[in-house]
Amino acid sequence: MAQAILQLSEIEKAFPGVKALDKASLNVYPGRVMALMGENGAGKSTLMKVLTGIYLKDAGSMSYRGQPAAFQGPRDSQQAGISIIHQELNLIPELTIAENIFLGREPTGPFGRIQWRRMYDEADQLLARLNVKHSAKTLLCDLSLGEQQMVEIAKAISFESSVIIMDEPTDALTDTETASLFQVIRELRDQGCGIVYISHRLKEIFDICDDITVLRDGKFIGECPVAETTEDRLIEMMVGRKLEEQYPRIAVTHGETCLEVIGLTGSGVHDVSFSLKRGEILGVSGLMGAGRTELMKVIYGALPSERGVINLNGKTINPVSPQDGLLNGIAYISEDRKGDGLVLGLSVKENMSLCALDQLSQGMQIRHSDEVMAVDDFIRLFNIKTPGRDQIIGNLSGGNQQKVAIAKGLMTKPKVLILDEPTRGVDVGAKKEIYQLINQFKADGMSIILVSSDMPEVLGMSDRILVMHEGRICGEFDAKDADQEKLLACAVGKTINEEAA
């Protein structure tokens, strides 16, 4: 194997109340893709921020191209030839695609005038390389989340860097967009670029990566070629224990019907009918754009309904706002925890109790002792890794933020819990903990709707599965009769109906 182009050795970094990195190490080799794996909170993002100069390391060493290196910030590391594609987009919606790609380094001519035609031509070439079917003159706000992610990737590629770090790059991408990205990664690898690939999707690691580095609790656990390991071994390295059963579904006797939806039509939803019993997990599957999230938001009151009936415990309800949904006993955990689910500048406590303040108040006064007790109970129950309830939630890892988002919904003591992509961007260890919590709610008789793009997750956790296509339900299965082929056939529009007897 070639000499590493970038080496981080025994890096240490501490924050108040937590040691984020404890002798963490990473090697990046030219012409190879290095997967950086670990649970949420393992220190992956912190290590990348130390590398790019966002954080100063407390101890350890770093070398780049065989020379000691210490970058003073992202611009410094970028100019040295190291680019990073962040999980959270760093783009400006009001600007065009080209303006976002070349922001702060627009090509200029005499007297400093921007060469607009050259800039748009170069941006169009980058978009074509990624199979993005938009003009570089398109405003960013007119793109889907996945297309915006591709613009972020085009921006990183435009620097012609020697090292590119990709932090969960496919999180919002469709299968087609992911295939285009993988083709570009292979091209970059063939050109001698060193790539760091951070992802919780194990299949992607084995598809696109050459080597794997594993961190756990801020510590370096090991480095090995992908060809010499297995998914089970990788999971064991990440979590420090074997995960014998990834999807621990439990059998629960279902109660009477809790939720009944009849002929519901609204934004992106057409004539949808289904029912949900107490103690049942109803999975909702389908391709991106099938209308799953829109259906949940119509039921919850976040999107308007045009017609149809929603019955909850035998009573007809008509939620016209999320507040209505909560008051009626429906809690919705958004797929976009940072955009819709959490207020990143507030504390764990404030986020968790935000929707339950009515229940925690007497008159105009919050019962702070009750609030603290409830929040601390959920922190223990969910095993949320935080220095304390007053920690700013933006400082927590993605998996721990997700647990807070779910706890926030549960604090309202809902009759129906809607989980929209509850494990997106969450590592395998935290997934298992979330699944166990879902099972606990199920055993307590809660009615749960699980919306997920992860077919094994839907198959592994649901009792019954609905499949959506173009805003309609085109299939219903008992989980024991379903498989990925049947779900995919329905998802692309083939109507199958195999309801349980």
JOWO-V248416 format. One record per backbone hydrogen bond with DSSP energy under -1.0 kcal/mol. CO is the residue of the C=O (numbers start at 1). NH is the residue of the N-H. E is the energy in kcal/mol with one decimal. If there is no record, write none. Layout:
[[CO;NH;E] [CO;NH;E]]
This chain:
[[5;65;-3.2] [6;28;-2.6] [7;63;-2.5] [8;26;-2.5] [9;61;-2.2] [11;24;-2.4] [12;58;-3.1] [12;59;-1.2] [13;20;-1.0] [13;21;-2.2] [15;18;-2.4] [18;15;-3.1] [21;13;-1.8] [24;11;-3.2] [26;8;-2.9] [28;5;-2.2] [28;6;-1.6] [29;32;-1.4] [32;195;-2.1] [33;210;-2.6] [33;211;-2.1] [34;197;-3.0] [35;213;-3.1] [37;215;-2.6] [39;42;-2.1] [42;218;-1.9] [43;47;-2.5] [44;48;-1.9] [45;49;-2.0] [46;50;-2.1] [47;51;-2.4] [48;52;-2.2] [49;54;-1.8] [49;55;-1.8] [59;12;-2.2] [61;9;-3.0] [62;69;-2.8] [63;7;-2.7] [64;67;-1.4] [67;64;-2.9] [73;77;-2.2] [74;78;-2.4] [75;79;-2.5] [76;80;-1.2] [77;82;-2.3] [78;81;-1.2] [81;162;-1.6] [81;163;-2.3] [83;165;-2.9] [85;167;-2.6] [92;95;-1.7] [93;141;-1.9] [95;140;-2.7] [96;100;-2.0] [97;101;-2.3] [98;102;-2.3] [102;105;-2.5] [107;115;-3.1] [109;112;-1.6] [110;113;-1.3] [113;109;-2.7] [114;116;-1.4] [115;119;-2.3] [116;120;-2.8] [117;121;-2.5] [118;122;-2.6] [119;123;-2.2] [120;124;-2.5] [121;125;-2.0] [122;126;-1.7] [123;127;-2.4] [124;128;-2.4] [125;129;-1.8] [126;130;-1.1] [127;132;-2.8] [128;131;-1.2] [135;138;-1.9] [136;98;-2.4] [138;97;-2.0] [139;142;-1.7] [140;143;-2.1] [144;148;-2.4] [145;149;-1.9] [146;150;-1.7] [147;151;-1.6] [148;152;-2.0] [149;153;-2.0] [150;154;-2.5] [151;155;-2.4] [152;156;-1.7] [153;157;-2.4] [154;158;-1.9] [156;159;-1.1] [157;160;-2.1] [162;194;-3.0] [163;83;-2.6] [164;196;-2.4] [165;85;-3.4] [166;198;-3.2] [168;171;-1.3] [170;173;-1.3] [174;178;-2.5] [175;179;-2.2] [176;180;-1.9] [177;181;-2.4] [178;182;-2.6] [179;183;-1.8] [180;184;-1.8] [181;185;-2.6] [182;186;-2.2] [183;187;-1.8] [184;188;-2.7] [185;189;-2.6] [186;190;-2.4] [187;191;-1.4] [188;193;-2.4] [189;192;-1.7] [194;164;-2.1] [195;34;-3.6] [196;166;-3.3] [197;36;-2.0] [198;168;-2.7] [200;202;-1.1] [201;205;-1.4] [202;206;-1.8] [203;207;-1.4] [204;208;-2.6] [205;209;-1.7] [210;226;-2.6] [211;35;-3.2] [212;224;-2.2] [213;37;-3.1] [214;221;-2.9] [214;222;-1.2] [216;219;-2.0] [218;22;-2.9] [219;216;-2.3] [222;214;-2.6] [224;212;-2.6] [225;228;-1.5] [226;229;-1.8] [230;234;-2.5] [231;235;-2.7] [232;236;-2.1] [233;237;-2.1] [234;238;-2.2] [235;239;-2.6] [236;240;-1.9] [247;249;-2.1] [256;278;-2.0] [258;313;-3.4] [259;276;-2.4] [260;311;-3.3] [261;274;-1.9] [262;309;-2.6] [264;272;-2.4] [265;306;-3.5] [265;307;-1.6] [266;269;-1.9] [269;266;-2.0] [272;264;-2.8] [274;261;-3.3] [276;258;-3.0] [276;259;-2.1] [277;280;-1.4] [278;255;-2.4] [280;448;-2.6] [281;463;-2.9] [281;464;-1.4] [282;450;-2.5] [283;466;-3.1] [284;452;-1.8] [285;468;-2.5] [287;290;-1.8] [290;471;-3.1] [291;295;-2.3] [292;296;-2.0] [293;297;-2.4] [294;298;-2.0] [295;299;-2.2] [296;300;-2.1] [297;301;-1.4] [297;302;-1.8] [297;303;-1.7] [304;267;-1.2] [307;265;-2.7] [309;262;-2.9] [310;317;-3.0] [311;260;-2.7] [312;315;-1.6] [315;312;-3.3] [321;325;-2.1] [322;326;-2.5] [323;327;-2.6] [324;328;-2.0] [325;330;-2.8] [326;329;-1.1] [329;415;-2.4] [329;416;-2.4] [331;418;-3.3] [333;420;-2.3] [336;340;-3.1] [336;341;-1.4] [337;342;-2.0] [343;346;-2.2] [344;394;-1.6] [346;393;-2.6] [347;351;-2.3] [348;352;-2.5] [349;353;-2.1] [353;356;-1.2] [356;360;-1.2] [360;367;-3.6] [362;365;-1.8] [365;362;-3.1] [366;368;-1.5] [367;371;-2.2] [368;372;-2.7] [369;373;-2.1] [370;374;-2.5] [371;375;-2.6] [372;376;-2.7] [373;377;-1.9] [374;378;-1.9] [375;379;-2.4] [376;380;-2.0] [377;381;-2.8] [378;382;-2.9] [379;384;-2.0] [384;386;-1.1] [388;391;-1.6] [389;349;-2.6] [391;348;-1.9] [392;395;-1.9] [393;396;-1.8] [397;401;-2.3] [398;402;-2.2] [399;403;-1.8] [400;404;-1.8] [401;405;-2.3] [402;406;-2.2] [403;407;-2.5] [404;408;-2.5] [405;409;-1.4] [406;410;-2.1] [407;411;-1.9] [409;412;-1.0] [410;413;-2.1] [415;447;-1.6] [416;331;-2.6] [417;449;-2.6] [418;333;-3.1] [419;451;-3.0] [421;424;-1.4] [423;426;-1.8] [427;431;-2.5] [428;432;-1.9] [429;433;-1.6] [430;434;-2.5] [431;435;-2.9] [432;436;-2.2] [433;437;-1.9] [434;438;-2.6] [435;439;-2.4] [436;440;-1.7] [437;441;-2.3] [438;442;-2.4] [439;443;-2.7] [440;444;-1.4] [441;446;-2.4] [442;445;-1.8] [447;417;-2.7] [448;282;-3.0] [449;419;-3.2] [450;284;-2.7] [451;421;-3.2] [453;455;-1.0] [454;458;-2.1] [455;459;-3.0] [456;460;-2.4] [457;461;-2.0] [458;462;-1.9] [463;479;-2.2] [464;283;-3.1] [465;477;-2.7] [466;285;-3.0] [467;474;-2.7] [469;472;-1.5] [471;270;-2.8] [472;469;-2.6] [474;496;-1.7] [475;467;-2.4] [476;498;-1.7] [477;465;-3.0] [478;481;-1.9] [483;487;-2.2] [484;488;-2.6] [485;489;-2.3] [486;490;-2.1] [487;491;-2.4] [488;492;-1.6] [489;494;-2.2] [490;493;-2.1]]
